């Protein structure tokens, strides 16, 4: 039963190892059409034991960042429209939605400062507490993102090492089992 399970596992890994380029191309195609969630779903099908998984994981992170950037661009465009209309509170609400992990976060924070400068004193006082809370959330979110990335990197390294040791252990077990059987027959 163990040999059957190991054989199945090896076949699955081999199947995905051969299909990695095709799956990456499909994910890239979906990302080009801005279907980032679907692209990440395609990459999620690839098991961690595939040797190319590190590149797949980095591509997943890249696609997620592209999605966050796209959402940030939309929020910033909405904020610009609201600023032109003089609706500074709505512009601020749009900018608050920008994720700190986005590459557009610094740009959004600069726009927040512009909106805060244009707001009236009364509006600014009302929003000051909210802005302080927002800044704390941004910092916490950035720390959590950095920690998650470090954890993912460590997990990938550990997974790779575990898969390599399992492969070598399986080869040693097979070889030692054959040797034991052979020497048992020779005696």
Backbone torsions as a table, in degrees:
resi	resn	phi	psi	omega
1	UNK	NA	-40.9	179.7
2	UNK	-63.1	-43.2	179.0
3	UNK	-62.8	-40.2	177.9
4	UNK	-61.7	-45.9	-179.9
5	UNK	-64.4	-42.6	177.8
6	UNK	-63.4	-39.6	178.4
7	UNK	-64.0	-43.6	178.3
8	UNK	-62.7	-44.4	179.9
9	UNK	-61.0	-44.0	179.4
10	UNK	-64.1	-39.6	179.0
11	UNK	-65.7	-39.7	178.4
12	UNK	-64.4	-46.5	179.5
13	UNK	-62.0	-43.6	178.2
14	UNK	-61.9	-41.4	179.0
15	UNK	-59.3	-50.1	-178.8
16	UNK	-70.0	-33.7	178.1
17	UNK	-61.7	-37.0	178.0
18	UNK	-73.8	-29.6	-175.6
19	UNK	-93.6	-3.3	-178.0
20	UNK	-54.5	-47.9	-179.9
21	UNK	-60.0	-38.8	180.0
22	UNK	-67.4	-43.0	-179.4
23	UNK	-67.8	-37.5	176.8
24	UNK	-64.9	-42.0	178.3
25	UNK	-62.5	-40.4	178.6
26	UNK	-64.7	-42.7	178.8
27	UNK	-64.1	-40.7	178.2
28	UNK	-63.3	-40.8	179.1
29	UNK	-61.9	-43.6	177.9
30	UNK	-65.1	-39.4	179.4
31	UNK	-66.4	-35.7	177.5
32	UNK	-62.9	-28.5	177.3
33	UNK	-92.5	10.9	179.3
34	UNK	62.5	32.4	174.2
35	UNK	-103.4	67.9	-171.6
36	UNK	-68.0	-38.7	-179.1
37	UNK	-63.5	-43.9	178.6
38	UNK	-65.6	-37.1	179.4
39	UNK	-64.1	-42.6	178.4
40	UNK	-66.9	-35.7	178.4
41	UNK	-62.8	-38.5	177.2
42	UNK	-62.4	-42.8	-178.8
43	UNK	-72.2	-26.5	178.4
44	UNK	-65.3	-20.7	-179.6
45	UNK	-71.8	-19.3	-177.2
46	UNK	-77.9	123.9	-178.6
47	UNK	-71.6	155.1	-178.5
48	UNK	-66.1	-22.3	-176.1
49	UNK	-78.9	-4.4	176.7
50	UNK	-72.2	133.7	-177.1
51	UNK	-57.0	-30.5	-177.9
52	UNK	-86.7	12.0	-174.1
53	UNK	-63.3	-31.1	180.0
54	UNK	-60.5	-42.2	178.6
55	UNK	-69.6	-34.2	177.7
56	UNK	-65.4	-43.4	179.9
57	UNK	-63.9	-40.7	178.9
58	UNK	-67.4	-34.1	176.6
59	UNK	-66.7	-37.8	177.6
60	UNK	-62.5	-41.3	178.4
61	UNK	-64.3	-42.1	179.0
62	UNK	-61.4	-42.7	179.4
63	UNK	-66.5	-39.4	178.2
64	UNK	-64.2	-39.4	177.8
65	UNK	-66.0	-39.2	176.8
66	UNK	-61.4	-39.7	177.2
67	UNK	-63.0	-45.9	179.2
68	UNK	-62.1	-38.7	178.4
69	UNK	-64.3	-40.7	-179.8
70	UNK	-64.4	-43.1	177.8
71	UNK	-64.0	-40.3	179.3
72	UNK	-64.7	-42.0	178.2
73	UNK	-60.6	-41.8	178.9
74	UNK	-63.2	-43.9	-179.7
75	UNK	-64.8	-39.6	180.0
76	UNK	-68.5	-37.0	176.6
77	UNK	-64.4	-42.5	178.1
78	UNK	-62.5	-40.2	179.5
79	UNK	-64.6	-40.1	178.6
80	UNK	-62.0	-42.6	178.5
81	UNK	-62.1	-44.5	-179.6
82	UNK	-66.3	-34.7	177.9
83	UNK	-65.9	-40.1	178.0
84	UNK	-62.9	-37.9	178.9
85	UNK	-73.8	-16.2	-177.0
86	UNK	89.1	9.9	178.6
87	UNK	-91.4	77.7	-174.1
88	UNK	-69.7	-32.4	178.7
89	UNK	-64.8	-42.8	178.9
90	UNK	-67.7	-37.6	177.0
91	UNK	-62.5	-41.6	178.4
92	UNK	-64.2	-41.5	178.7
93	UNK	-61.5	-38.8	179.0
94	UNK	-66.2	-40.9	-177.9
95	UNK	-72.6	-27.7	178.8
96	UNK	-64.1	-25.5	-177.2
97	UNK	-74.9	-9.6	-178.1
98	UNK	-71.1	127.2	-179.6
99	UNK	-74.2	134.4	-179.9
100	UNK	-63.2	-20.3	179.7
101	UNK	-78.4	-9.0	179.9
102	UNK	-72.9	149.1	175.4
103	UNK	-70.7	-16.5	-179.5
104	UNK	-91.9	4.8	-175.1
105	UNK	-62.6	-42.8	-178.7
106	UNK	-62.6	-40.4	177.8
107	UNK	-62.6	-42.1	179.1
108	UNK	-65.9	-39.1	179.2
109	UNK	-65.4	-36.5	176.4
110	UNK	-64.5	-39.4	177.2
111	UNK	-66.5	-35.5	176.9
112	UNK	-60.3	-42.5	178.1
113	UNK	-62.9	-39.5	177.8
114	UNK	-63.7	-44.7	-179.7
115	UNK	-64.9	-42.5	-179.8
116	UNK	-62.7	-35.9	179.2
117	UNK	-68.1	-30.9	-178.1
118	UNK	-87.3	-15.0	-179.0
119	UNK	-70.8	150.4	177.2
120	UNK	-69.2	163.8	-179.4
121	UNK	-56.5	-43.4	-178.0
122	UNK	-64.5	-45.2	178.5
123	UNK	-64.2	-40.4	-178.3
124	UNK	-63.8	-42.2	178.9
125	UNK	-63.7	-39.2	179.8
126	UNK	-68.3	-33.6	-177.9
127	UNK	-88.6	-13.1	-175.8
128	UNK	-57.9	-45.7	179.6
129	UNK	-64.4	-40.9	179.1
130	UNK	-65.2	-39.6	178.3
131	UNK	-64.9	-38.5	177.6
132	UNK	-64.2	-42.7	178.0
133	UNK	-64.5	-41.2	178.5
134	UNK	-60.7	-43.4	-180.0
135	UNK	-63.0	-41.2	177.4
136	UNK	-63.6	-42.4	178.5
137	UNK	-63.8	-40.0	178.3
138	UNK	-60.7	-47.7	179.9
139	UNK	-62.6	-43.7	179.1
140	UNK	-64.8	-40.5	179.3
141	UNK	-65.2	-41.1	178.9
142	UNK	-65.1	-42.6	177.2
143	UNK	-62.7	-43.1	179.3
144	UNK	-63.7	-40.7	177.8
145	UNK	-62.9	-46.4	178.8
146	UNK	-61.2	-42.9	178.1
147	UNK	-63.9	-40.8	179.5
148	UNK	-63.5	-42.1	179.5
149	UNK	-63.9	-42.4	179.2
150	UNK	-65.5	-41.3	178.8
151	UNK	-64.0	-42.6	178.8
152	UNK	-62.5	-41.7	179.0
153	UNK	-63.2	-44.6	179.4
154	UNK	-65.1	-39.2	179.7
155	UNK	-64.9	-40.6	178.2
156	UNK	-64.1	-43.1	178.3
157	UNK	-63.0	-43.4	179.4
158	UNK	-65.4	-41.1	179.0
159	UNK	-62.7	-42.2	179.2
160	UNK	-63.9	-44.2	179.0
161	UNK	-64.5	-40.8	179.9
162	UNK	-65.3	-41.3	179.2
163	UNK	-64.9	-40.7	179.5
164	UNK	-66.1	-42.8	179.5
165	UNK	-68.2	-34.7	177.4
166	UNK	-66.0	-40.0	177.7
167	UNK	-63.6	-45.5	-178.8
168	UNK	-68.7	-36.7	178.2
169	UNK	-65.6	-40.5	179.2
170	UNK	-64.1	-39.6	178.3
171	UNK	-66.1	-40.3	179.3
172	UNK	-67.1	-41.4	180.0
173	UNK	-62.9	-43.9	179.8
174	UNK	-62.6	-44.5	-179.7
175	UNK	-66.3	-42.9	-179.9
176	UNK	-68.5	-35.1	177.4
177	UNK	-65.3	-41.2	178.2
178	UNK	-65.5	-44.4	179.2
179	UNK	-61.5	-43.7	-179.8
180	UNK	-63.2	-43.2	179.9
181	UNK	-65.4	-44.2	-179.4
182	UNK	-63.3	-46.2	-179.9
183	UNK	-68.7	-31.5	175.5
184	UNK	-64.8	-37.9	179.7
185	UNK	-72.9	-34.4	-178.3
186	UNK	-72.3	-27.7	-179.7
187	UNK	-72.1	NA	NA
